[in-house]
Amino acid sequence: MITIGAGGELMFDAEADKIFSANEITEITNPKSRKRLYSYGTVKYQDIFGRKQYTDFCLFFETHRNNPKRELRTRVSAPEHHNDAS
């Protein structure tokens, strides 16, 4: 059980169910590819009034090299669908 106050944040780590091959990583990190890496799940919690609540989340990871040093950067975004709450 974790208690988080109003406006609080919680960080989490996620692990993939498999180890990706070099080719899969190349496809996922290629901005022109249609493949993306997603992380999704459900957070269940009890609100301050004792009611059980949930939040479904879905995030995807985008990579790009739009900087002078050509460094690989990753951005996490939420798609329009599959994010809702009770």
Sequence and secondary structure as in RCSB ss.txt:
>XXXX:A:sequence
MITIGAGGELMFDAEADKIFSANEITEITNPKSRKRLYSYGTVKYQDIFGRKQYTDFCLFFETHRNNPKRELRTR
VSAPEHHNDAS
>XXXX:A:secstr
     TT         SS   HHHHHHHH TTSS  EEEEEEEEEE TTS EEEEEEEEEEEEE  STT   EEE
EE  SSS EE 
